[in-house]
Amino acid sequence: RAFWGWLNAVFNKVDYERIQAVGPDRAASEWLLRCGALVRFQGSPKWQQDYNGLPTGPLGKYKIEAINATDSCIMYRGFDYLDGLEHVTDIKLEKCMYIQDECLQRLSETNNLQKSLLQLKIISCGNVTDKGILALHKLINLEYLYLSDLPGIREKETTFHALQQALPKLELELDLE
């Protein structure tokens, strides 16, 4: 188990030179696919899941529009890859064992995501608590938030009321026991 944690940490190490060389979208795509997530590029209905099948072309041609991190090993240390992404409208975090409050706080503090992110789904991420959900208040353009199977959320009423106050346009869908 310790070996897998170490390996996942290696997969999440940010390569700033790579970001400079190939652009933020390509570098983030490589990171996400390496960690087992899927990406969808602007103008494409198809989810990209094969690292070796990433499209090539001029720098900046392919822009990430959606991220599906179901069962992936993405973790906080890789989140610097998200900084340069300007077109991400949709993120799904499902069964991500390394996603915790700090990750959601980092997501919420990413300037480009504050502008572009419209939909966020957080499902079966056992390390997420009320603190992480409350941190999402900086995603000012978020239109839809789906939360399901999050045992770490203890103060449901208080948390969701505070989030709705901060983001009045937000449609909040809950499937929590």
Buried (B, 14 or more C-beta within 10 A) or exposed (E): EEEEEEEBBEBBEBBEEBBEEBBBBBBBBBBBBBBBBBBBBBEEEEEBEEEEEBEEEEEEEBBBBBBBBBEBBBBBBBBBBBBBBBBBBBBBBBBBBBBBBBBBBBBBBBEBBBEBBEBBBBBBBBBBBBBBBBBBBBBEBBBBBBBBBBEBBEBBEEBBEBBBEBBEEBEBEEEEE
